[in-house]
Amino acid sequence: MTIDRALDFMRKTVNNFPERLRGKDVLDYGCGRGWQCCALARLEVVRSITGVDIRLFDWMQESARSAGVEGRVKFLAHDQIDTQFDVVYSCSSFEHFDDPEGELRRMIGLTRSGGEVIISFAEPWYSPHGSHMSGYTGLPWSNLIFSERALMKIRRTYRSDGATCYREVEGGLNRMTVAKFEKIVRAARGVRPGELLLHSVKGLPLVTRIPVMRELLTGAVSCVLRRE
């Protein structure tokens, strides 16, 4: 990923992003290397931008330096946040959270009244690349073709991190299906349901409205929730 392309996914999946963040205090929840934070800082759209992840990594500041936005973006560890924001968004992280319901509650709690919680991720579990393993097998829907044990064995041919299940792979995988995500969002308290969008694989028409097919052919999911 480059700084110039860092916001492409959010622009594609969330209406009016990043313009809807203009002049606001924004938190990138699960920021990883911080490329989205840095891109927003460089655009000078937001009033402030903070990135948070499970802990502080050296690569966060490296991203800020390479983007030329040192001093305009702040990075924190998960347990260091002590304020609220106008917008809390999660980009390509929700399928990795070990406790997605708990993380959504925390995102809501970090959002000011009237603010927005924005979530967008790819790929849902039953999509062609939902297991994040097709790069090792060369096959889509690898998790439907192979058992978890078999996939971990194939993965060990390429990776030596000792992972024995999906939850142990780098970043972790919580098997987030479309139905599970919708259920979590519907059950969330303190927010009003907003736009929830299913983005089909390769832009295929109508497939996200068909039972079963919507799980297999939804490539990305996004939603916007408003804090009550």
N, C-alpha and C positions, 0 to 999 in steps of 0.2 A: 504494500500500500504506500502511496505517496501523499503528501499533504494536499496536493491539488485534487486528489480523488477521494479524500477521506470522508466527505459528506455525501458522496454519490448514493450510497445505500439508503441513508435517511431521507434524502430528497426524493428518492424513488418510491419509498414506502410510506412516508408521512406527509400528508398534505401541507403545503406552505412551509416546509422546513427548509432553511433555518429562519425565514422571515418572522415566523410566529414567536421567535425568541428575542426579537429586537427590543433592546433597552431593558432586558430582564436579568436577574441573577439566576444563573443556571448551574445545575449539578449534573455531571455525566457520571452515572452510577454503574460501576463496573467498567472503568475507562480503558483498562488494558494499557497499551503503550501511549494512550493519550492523544492519538492523531486527531480525533474529532474535536477535542478540546482546543487543540492548537489551531485547527482550521477555523473554528469559530472565533478565536481570539484574533487571528490574522484578518478575518473579514470585518472585524470591529462592529459586529452586529449586536452582541450582548453587552450588558453593563458589566457583568463579571462572569467568569467561567471557572468552575472548580471540577477537578476530576478525582474520583475516589475508586480505590480497588482494595482487595483484601489486605494488601500492605503496600508500602512505598517501594518502587523499583527504580533503579538507576536509569532505566530506559525512558522513564517519564520525562525527566529533565533533559535527557538527550534529544527526545522528540521536540521539546520546547526550544532547545538551542538550534536544532537543525531547521526549525520553522521560523526562527527569528522572533519568537514571542516570549522570551524569558521575561518574567516580571508581570506578564499580562495573563498568565494562567497559573492556577494554584492546584497542587496535588496533595491529597491527604490519604492516610490509611483508613480502613473501614471504621475503626473505633475512634477516629479523631474528629468526626463531624459534630459540631455543636451549634449549628444554626439552621434556619430554614431557607428555602429558595422559591423563586417564582415558578420555575420549571425544573422538574427532575426527570431526566430521560435515561433510558437504557438502550444501548445499541449493540445488537448481536451478543448479548450476555445472558438473556433470560433462560435459554436452554441449558446453560451451564450452572446455574445456581443450585446448590444442594438442597436448599429450602426455599423454593420459589414463592410460596405463600408468605413466608416470613419476610423475605426480601421485599415483596410488594408492600407489605404493611409498613416496613421501614421507609420505603420510598414515599409512601403516602404521608407518613409522619414528618418527613423532611420537607414537605411541600406546604407553602403558605396557603391560607384560605383563599379560594378563588384561583389558585394556580393550577398547573397542569402536570400530570404524570404521563409520560410518553414512553411506550415500549415498542421496540421493533426488533425482530430477530429472524434468522434463517439458519438452518432449515428445521421445520417441524419434524418430529421423530419418524413419521411414516412417509415423508417425502423422499424423492430419489436419493438424496445425500444426507438424510436426517441422522444417520449414525456417525457421520464424519469419518467413515471408514472406507468409502468407495475409492479413495486415493490409494489405499493399500490393495484392494481387490480388483480395481478396474471395473467394478460393476455397480450400477445403481441399485437401491433397495437392498444393500448388503445385509442389513439386519433382518430382513425377511427371508433371505436366502440361507444365511449361515447362523448357527447358534452363537450366543455371546462367547462361549468358550472357544469356538473355532475362530471367530474373528480376532480374539485376543492373541491366539496362537499365530495367526497370519501377521498381526500387527507387530509381534515381537521379532519378526524377521527384519523389520525396518527400525524399530524403536527399542531402546534398552532401559526404559524407565520402570519396568517391573509391573505395569498395570495388568490386573487380572480380571477387571470388569469395567463397564462403561464409566462408572462413577470415579474410577481411579485414573483415567486417562488425563492428560494435561488439560486443565481447565474444568474437567468433569463433565458428565452428560447426565441430565435428569430425565431423559426420554419424554420431552415435552411435546405432546400431540396437540393438534388443533383443538380437539374436544377438551382436553385437560386445561389448556390455556383459557378457553372460553369459560370454563367452570370457575377457575381461579378469579378471573376478572369479575364475573357475575357475583361472586361471594365477597368481593372486597368491600370493606366498610369505609365510610368517610369520603367516598368519591361518587360522582354521578357518572353513569355509563355514557361514554361518548362514542366517537367513531371507532369501529373495529373492522379492519380490512384484511381480507385474505388475498394474497397475490399469487396467482397461478403460475406454474412452471411454464416458462417460455410464452407467457401471455395467453395461454389457451383459454378460449371463451367458455363461460358458464360452468366449468368443472368444479369451481369452489362452492357451487350450490347443490351439488349432487352428493347424497350420502355415500360414504366409502371413498368415492373419487376425490372428495374435498380433502381427505386425509392424505391420499397418495399423490395428489397433484397440486397441493399448495406448497409453494416454494418459500414463502415468507409471510409473516403475520405482523400486523401493527395495530396499536390502539392508542387512543388519547382519552384520559380520564380527567375530570375536573374535580379539584379538591373542594369539598363542601365547607 
